[in-house]
Amino acid sequence: MTDFHQEGKITSFHDLYRVFDPDEYLIKLEGRLLNYSRKTKITLLLPCHFSELENREVLDSIVEKISQTNYLKNVVIAFNGTDEEEKFNNAKEYFRSLSTSKRRVTLVWVNGPRIQNIFNRISERDILTGVQGKGQSVWMALGYILAKRDSDVIALHDCDIVTYDRILLGRLIEPTANPHADYEFCKGYYVRISPSERTMKGRVTRLFITPFVDSMMDIMNERGFTELGRFFAYHRMFKYPLSGEFSFTSRLAREINIAYDWSLEVSTLSEVYHRVMDRKIAQVDLVSNYEHKHQVISQDDTTKGLSRMTIDIAKFYLHYMRAHGFPLDDSTVDMMLHTYYSNALKFIKCYSDDAEMNNLGYDRHAEEMMAQHFRTLLWTAWEQSRGPTEAPLIPSWNRVTYSIPDIYQHILDAVKKDNG
């Protein structure tokens, strides 16, 4: 994906190093990060479902490569998906290999009784804590990291990355860890091609988010909602808005609300939009091709797979528009979904031509049928978000500590006992 084009609002870090020697690049990259780490404390946050411990071929590779780095002060695993102590103890034993004299490894057992008591304590103050899942796990792990007060920069990535390497990790962290660069948030991006099928992946991004955001940007500007137009233009700048990889400063981590459903990635971009100047936001090309666990479409069950993901994302955008003064009713949403679909067909033509140019397979009919399905899901999202509903956001830790001043100490005590 090597190029040097800049949009002008946020900075894009391209993979220009690939023209030269990647091994030499890695040595210099990790040398810079080690130098930064002498003054900047870097934490890696890994959301990990217990089922991923069963996919050891992928996770073993990730853990091995992290263990070879020398610039991380902390690795925090947001461990969820089970309340069985035996499985948690197995996870502790597994991740212990990451621990060194200079790198602390801690598991936050999100489903464990002690952390569940923390959730109950917060809920008693009528503060939303969401439902179990990646978003809630990330939020609680951030609470622990912030309570420790020994992190300046936090990086986050998933535990199912098949094409993981140390360059990916280092490039994800460098923009926010580099004291001379002055970035507060950096989003990862990459191309996604199936090596076995030789086809494009990233369907929700390609076929829903990109044409939808593009359409909303035009609609908002045409109707005089210029601030919403800028909001959607900002989202349009990101090359892969659904990537699960980003790094940010601890200051920003304290301030942002966290979505607990599939809108986690786009809602995080929205939180950054309101709290960080454009010139302090970046995106970075992480890897030549990204492969991870693929979600099924689940056309017959909208509570699962890509269908649920699309609905949650659409609901977030609909909530956001209404919360910022754009009135929605059946006729307006009907116009929006037809505008989206017309725009999606234009993008599909571009994808088809791009695939042909690069000797990739491309089923244009299947892609158009998928866009039709997403159009239907947009209406489903509208039906589910009518009335006095709110975006699924867990309040920031700044908000929680204002209401419960001693909550950090309770988290520290719970995590210490779980890891004892």
C-alpha positions as CSV (number, residue, x, y, z in Angstrom):
1,M,0.0,0.0,0.0
2,T,3.0,2.2,-0.4
3,D,2.3,5.8,-1.3
4,F,2.9,9.3,0.2
5,H,-0.5,10.9,-0.2
6,Q,-1.7,13.1,2.8
7,E,-5.3,14.2,3.3
8,G,-4.1,17.3,5.1
9,K,-6.2,17.0,8.3
10,I,-4.8,14.0,10.0
11,T,-1.3,12.5,9.3
12,S,-1.0,9.2,7.5
13,F,2.2,7.1,8.1
14,H,2.8,5.0,5.0
15,D,4.8,1.8,4.7
16,L,7.6,3.5,2.7
17,Y,10.2,1.4,4.5
18,R,9.2,-1.7,2.4
19,V,11.2,-0.3,-0.5
20,F,14.3,-1.0,1.6
21,D,15.4,-3.7,4.1
22,P,12.6,-4.5,6.6
23,D,15.0,-6.2,9.0
24,E,17.2,-3.1,9.2
25,Y,14.0,-1.1,9.7
26,L,12.8,-3.2,12.6
27,I,16.2,-2.8,14.4
28,K,16.0,0.9,14.1
29,L,12.3,1.1,15.0
30,E,12.8,-0.9,18.2
31,G,15.9,1.1,19.0
32,R,13.9,4.3,18.8
33,L,11.1,2.8,21.0
34,L,13.6,1.7,23.6
35,N,15.0,5.2,23.7
36,Y,11.5,6.7,24.1
37,S,10.7,4.2,26.8
38,R,13.4,5.6,29.1
39,K,11.1,8.6,29.7
40,T,7.7,7.4,28.3
41,K,6.1,4.4,30.0
42,I,4.4,2.2,27.4
43,T,1.6,-0.3,28.1
44,L,0.1,-2.9,25.8
45,L,-3.5,-3.8,26.4
46,L,-4.7,-7.1,25.0
47,P,-8.4,-8.0,25.1
48,C,-8.5,-11.8,25.2
49,H,-11.4,-14.1,25.2
50,F,-10.8,-17.4,26.9
51,S,-11.6,-19.2,23.6
52,E,-8.5,-17.6,22.0
53,L,-6.4,-19.6,24.4
54,E,-7.6,-22.7,22.5
55,N,-6.4,-21.2,19.2
56,R,-2.8,-21.4,20.4
57,E,-1.2,-21.5,16.9
58,V,-2.2,-17.8,16.5
59,L,-1.8,-16.6,20.1
60,D,1.5,-18.4,20.6
61,S,3.0,-16.5,17.7
62,I,1.7,-13.2,19.1
63,V,3.0,-13.9,22.6
64,E,6.4,-15.0,21.3
65,K,6.9,-11.8,19.3
66,I,5.8,-9.6,22.2
67,S,8.2,-11.4,24.4
68,Q,11.1,-10.4,22.1
69,T,10.5,-6.7,22.6
70,N,12.3,-4.6,25.2
71,Y,10.4,-1.3,25.3
72,L,7.1,-2.3,27.0
73,K,6.8,-1.5,30.7
74,N,3.4,-3.2,31.1
75,V,1.3,-5.8,29.4
76,V,-2.3,-5.9,30.6
77,I,-4.6,-8.7,29.4
78,A,-8.3,-7.9,29.6
79,F,-9.4,-11.6,30.1
80,N,-13.1,-12.3,29.6
81,G,-15.5,-15.0,28.5
82,T,-15.4,-17.3,31.6
83,D,-16.0,-17.1,35.3
84,E,-14.3,-20.4,35.9
85,E,-11.2,-20.0,38.2
86,E,-9.4,-22.9,36.6
87,K,-9.5,-21.3,33.2
88,F,-8.4,-18.0,34.6
89,N,-5.4,-19.7,36.4
90,N,-4.5,-21.4,33.1
91,A,-4.5,-18.0,31.4
92,K,-2.3,-16.5,34.2
93,E,0.2,-19.4,33.7
94,Y,0.1,-19.0,29.9
95,F,0.8,-15.2,29.9
96,R,3.5,-15.4,32.6
97,S,6.0,-16.0,29.8
98,L,5.7,-12.3,28.9
99,S,6.9,-11.2,32.3
100,T,10.5,-10.0,32.8
101,S,12.4,-8.0,35.3
102,K,11.5,-4.8,33.3
103,R,8.0,-5.8,32.1
104,R,5.1,-6.4,34.3
105,V,2.3,-8.7,33.1
106,T,-1.2,-8.4,34.7
107,L,-4.5,-10.1,33.9
108,V,-7.8,-8.3,34.6
109,W,-10.3,-11.1,35.1
110,V,-13.4,-9.3,33.8
111,N,-15.8,-12.1,34.6
112,G,-14.2,-12.9,38.0
113,P,-16.2,-12.3,41.2
114,R,-14.0,-9.5,42.4
115,I,-14.2,-7.4,39.2
116,Q,-17.9,-8.2,39.0
117,N,-18.3,-6.7,42.5
118,I,-16.6,-3.5,41.1
119,F,-19.2,-3.4,38.3
120,N,-22.0,-3.8,40.9
121,R,-20.5,-1.0,43.0
122,I,-20.5,1.3,39.9
123,S,-24.0,0.3,38.9
124,E,-25.3,1.2,42.3
125,R,-24.6,4.8,41.5
126,D,-26.7,4.5,38.3
127,I,-23.7,4.6,36.1
128,L,-24.0,2.5,32.9
129,T,-21.4,-0.4,32.7
130,G,-22.7,-2.1,29.6
131,V,-22.8,-5.8,28.9
132,Q,-20.1,-8.4,28.6
133,G,-17.9,-8.2,25.6
134,K,-14.8,-6.6,24.2
135,G,-15.8,-3.0,24.9
136,Q,-16.7,-3.6,28.5
137,S,-13.4,-5.6,29.0
138,V,-11.3,-2.8,27.4
139,W,-13.0,-0.2,29.6
140,M,-12.3,-2.1,32.9
141,A,-8.7,-2.8,31.9
142,L,-8.3,0.9,31.2
143,G,-9.6,1.6,34.7
144,Y,-6.9,-0.7,36.1
145,I,-4.1,0.9,33.9
146,L,-5.2,4.4,34.9
147,A,-5.4,3.4,38.6
148,K,-1.8,2.2,38.5
149,R,-0.6,5.6,37.2
150,D,2.5,4.1,35.5
151,S,1.5,4.4,31.8
152,D,2.0,7.4,29.5
153,V,1.0,5.6,26.2
154,I,-1.4,2.7,25.8
155,A,-1.6,0.5,22.7
156,L,-4.3,-2.0,22.0
157,H,-4.7,-4.8,19.5
158,D,-6.7,-8.0,19.2
159,C,-5.4,-11.6,19.9
160,D,-6.5,-13.2,16.7
161,I,-4.0,-11.6,14.2
162,V,-2.6,-14.3,12.0
163,T,-0.1,-11.9,10.2
164,Y,1.2,-10.4,13.5
165,D,4.8,-9.3,13.7
166,R,7.0,-6.9,15.7
167,I,6.9,-4.3,13.0
168,L,3.1,-4.1,13.4
169,L,3.4,-3.6,17.2
170,G,6.2,-1.1,16.9
171,R,4.6,1.0,14.2
172,L,1.3,1.1,16.2
173,I,3.1,2.6,19.2
174,E,5.7,4.9,17.7
175,P,3.5,7.9,16.7
176,T,2.1,8.3,20.2
177,A,5.3,7.3,22.1
178,N,7.6,9.7,20.1
179,P,7.9,12.8,22.2
180,H,8.9,14.9,19.1
181,A,5.9,13.9,17.1
182,D,3.2,15.0,19.6
183,Y,0.4,12.7,18.6
184,E,-2.3,11.7,21.1
185,F,-4.1,9.1,19.0
186,C,-3.0,6.8,16.2
187,K,-5.2,4.3,14.3
188,G,-3.9,1.3,12.5
189,Y,-4.9,0.5,8.9
190,Y,-3.9,-2.2,6.3
191,V,-5.0,-4.0,3.2
192,R,-7.1,-7.1,3.7
193,I,-6.8,-9.8,1.0
194,S,-7.6,-13.5,1.6
195,P,-4.4,-15.3,0.5
196,S,-6.3,-18.6,-0.2
197,E,-9.3,-17.0,-2.0
198,R,-7.3,-14.1,-3.6
199,T,-10.3,-11.8,-2.8
200,M,-10.9,-8.6,-0.9
201,K,-12.1,-8.8,2.7
202,G,-13.3,-6.1,5.1
203,R,-16.9,-6.2,3.8
204,V,-18.5,-4.0,6.4
205,T,-15.9,-1.3,5.9
206,R,-15.9,-1.5,2.1
207,L,-19.6,-2.0,1.5
208,F,-21.3,-0.2,4.4
209,I,-19.2,2.3,6.3
210,T,-17.3,3.9,3.4
211,P,-20.3,4.5,1.1
212,F,-22.6,5.4,4.1
213,V,-20.2,7.9,5.6
214,D,-19.5,9.4,2.2
215,S,-23.3,9.8,1.6
216,M,-23.9,11.3,5.0
217,M,-21.1,13.8,4.5
218,D,-22.9,15.1,1.4
219,I,-26.4,15.1,2.9
220,M,-25.3,17.0,6.0
221,N,-23.5,19.7,4.0
222,E,-26.4,20.0,1.5
223,R,-28.9,20.5,4.3
224,G,-26.8,23.1,6.2
225,F,-25.6,20.8,9.0
226,T,-22.0,21.8,8.4
227,E,-20.7,20.5,11.8
228,L,-22.1,17.1,11.1
229,G,-20.7,17.4,7.6
230,R,-17.2,17.9,9.2
231,F,-17.8,14.9,11.5
232,F,-18.5,12.6,8.6
233,A,-15.6,14.0,6.6
234,Y,-13.4,13.2,9.5
235,H,-14.5,9.6,9.6
236,R,-14.0,9.4,5.8
237,M,-10.3,10.2,6.3
238,F,-9.6,6.9,8.0
239,K,-8.6,4.2,5.6
240,Y,-9.8,1.3,7.9
241,P,-12.1,2.7,10.6
242,L,-13.0,-0.8,11.9
243,S,-9.4,-1.8,12.7
244,G,-9.0,-3.0,16.2
245,E,-5.5,-1.5,16.6
246,F,-4.8,1.9,18.0
247,S,-2.6,3.7,20.5
248,F,-3.3,6.8,22.6
249,T,-2.1,8.8,25.5
250,S,-3.2,8.1,29.1
251,R,-4.7,11.6,29.2
252,L,-7.1,10.7,26.4
253,A,-7.8,7.3,27.9
254,R,-9.2,9.0,31.0
255,E,-11.5,11.2,29.0
256,I,-13.2,8.9,26.4
257,N,-16.4,7.0,26.7
258,I,-16.3,3.4,25.5
259,A,-18.9,1.6,23.5
260,Y,-19.7,-1.9,24.7
261,D,-21.2,-3.2,21.4
262,W,-19.8,-3.6,17.8
263,S,-19.7,0.2,17.4
264,L,-16.5,0.3,19.6
265,E,-14.2,1.3,16.8
266,V,-16.3,4.0,15.2
267,S,-17.4,5.4,18.5
268,T,-13.8,5.6,19.6
269,L,-13.0,7.7,16.5
270,S,-15.9,9.9,17.4
271,E,-14.7,10.4,21.0
272,V,-11.3,11.4,19.6
273,Y,-12.9,13.8,17.2
274,H,-14.3,15.8,20.1
275,R,-11.2,15.7,22.3
276,V,-8.1,15.9,20.1
277,M,-7.0,18.5,17.5
278,D,-6.6,17.1,14.0
279,R,-2.9,17.7,13.9
280,K,-2.5,15.4,16.9
281,I,-4.3,12.5,15.2
282,A,-2.6,10.0,12.9
283,Q,-3.2,6.7,11.1
284,V,-0.4,4.2,10.3
285,D,-0.1,1.4,7.8
286,L,0.8,-1.6,10.0
287,V,1.3,-4.6,7.8
288,S,1.3,-5.5,4.1
289,N,-1.7,-7.8,4.5
290,Y,-3.8,-8.4,7.5
291,E,-5.5,-11.7,8.3
292,H,-7.6,-12.6,11.3
293,K,-10.7,-14.5,12.3
294,H,-13.5,-13.7,9.9
295,Q,-17.1,-13.1,11.0
296,V,-20.0,-14.8,9.2
297,I,-22.7,-12.8,7.5
298,S,-25.6,-14.3,9.5
299,Q,-28.3,-13.0,7.1
300,D,-30.9,-15.1,8.8
301,D,-30.1,-13.9,12.4
302,T,-29.4,-10.2,12.8
303,T,-28.2,-10.7,16.4
304,K,-25.0,-12.4,15.2
305,G,-22.0,-11.9,12.9
306,L,-21.6,-9.1,10.4
307,S,-25.4,-8.3,10.5
308,R,-25.2,-7.4,14.2
309,M,-22.0,-5.5,13.7
310,T,-23.6,-3.4,10.9
311,I,-26.8,-2.7,12.9
312,D,-24.7,-1.6,15.9
313,I,-22.6,0.7,13.8
314,A,-25.6,2.2,12.0
315,K,-27.4,2.7,15.3
316,F,-24.4,4.6,16.7
317,Y,-24.4,7.0,13.7
318,L,-28.1,7.5,13.9
319,H,-27.9,8.3,17.6
320,Y,-25.1,10.7,16.9
321,M,-27.0,12.6,14.2
322,R,-30.1,13.0,16.4
323,A,-28.0,14.0,19.4
324,H,-26.4,16.8,17.3
325,G,-29.6,18.3,16.0
326,F,-30.4,16.4,12.8
327,P,-34.1,15.3,12.9
328,L,-34.8,11.8,11.8
329,D,-38.1,10.3,10.7
330,D,-39.2,7.4,8.5
331,S,-39.1,9.4,5.3
332,T,-35.6,10.9,6.1
333,V,-34.2,7.5,6.9
334,D,-35.8,6.0,3.8
335,M,-34.0,8.7,1.7
336,M,-30.7,8.0,3.5
337,L,-30.8,4.2,2.9
338,H,-31.6,4.6,-0.8
339,T,-28.8,7.3,-1.1
340,Y,-26.4,4.9,0.7
341,Y,-27.3,2.0,-1.6
342,S,-26.9,4.1,-4.8
343,N,-23.5,5.3,-3.5
344,A,-22.5,1.7,-2.6
345,L,-23.1,0.5,-6.2
346,K,-20.6,3.2,-7.3
347,F,-18.0,1.9,-4.9
348,I,-18.6,-1.7,-5.9
349,K,-17.8,-0.7,-9.5
350,C,-14.5,0.7,-8.3
351,Y,-13.7,-2.4,-6.2
352,S,-14.5,-4.6,-9.2
353,D,-12.2,-2.7,-11.5
354,D,-9.5,-2.6,-8.9
355,A,-9.7,-6.3,-8.3
356,E,-9.5,-7.1,-12.0
357,M,-6.5,-4.8,-12.4
358,N,-4.8,-6.8,-9.6
359,N,-5.7,-10.3,-10.7
360,L,-8.1,-10.8,-7.8
361,G,-11.4,-12.7,-7.8
362,Y,-14.4,-10.4,-7.4
363,D,-18.1,-11.5,-7.3
364,R,-19.8,-8.3,-8.2
365,H,-23.3,-9.8,-7.9
366,A,-22.6,-11.1,-4.4
367,E,-21.2,-7.7,-3.4
368,E,-24.4,-5.9,-4.7
369,M,-26.5,-8.4,-2.8
370,M,-24.5,-7.7,0.3
371,A,-25.1,-3.9,-0.1
372,Q,-28.8,-4.6,-0.4
373,H,-28.6,-6.6,2.8
374,F,-26.8,-3.7,4.5
375,R,-29.5,-1.3,3.2
376,T,-32.1,-3.5,5.0
377,L,-30.0,-3.5,8.2
378,L,-29.9,0.3,8.1
379,W,-33.7,0.3,8.4
380,T,-33.6,-2.3,11.2
381,A,-31.1,-0.1,13.0
382,W,-33.6,2.8,12.7
383,E,-36.4,0.7,14.1
384,Q,-34.3,-0.3,17.1
385,S,-33.1,3.3,17.8
386,R,-36.4,5.2,17.6
387,G,-37.6,7.1,20.6
388,P,-35.7,7.9,23.8
389,T,-32.8,5.5,23.3
390,E,-29.1,6.3,23.8
391,A,-25.8,5.3,22.3
392,P,-24.3,2.3,24.1
393,L,-21.5,4.2,25.8
394,I,-19.9,3.5,29.1
395,P,-18.9,6.8,30.8
396,S,-15.2,7.8,30.9
397,W,-13.1,7.0,33.9
398,N,-13.0,10.7,34.7
399,R,-16.7,10.6,35.1
400,V,-16.7,7.5,37.2
401,T,-14.0,8.7,39.6
402,Y,-15.9,11.9,40.1
403,S,-18.9,10.0,41.4
404,I,-16.9,7.2,43.2
405,P,-13.5,8.8,44.3
406,D,-12.1,5.5,45.8
407,I,-13.0,3.3,42.8
408,Y,-9.4,3.0,41.6
409,Q,-8.3,1.6,44.9
410,H,-11.0,-1.0,44.8
411,I,-9.9,-2.0,41.2
412,L,-6.3,-2.2,42.3
413,D,-7.1,-4.4,45.3
414,A,-9.3,-6.7,43.2
415,V,-6.7,-7.2,40.4
416,K,-3.9,-7.7,42.9
417,K,-5.8,-10.5,44.7
418,D,-6.7,-12.1,41.4
419,N,-3.1,-12.1,40.3
420,G,-1.7,-13.1,43.6
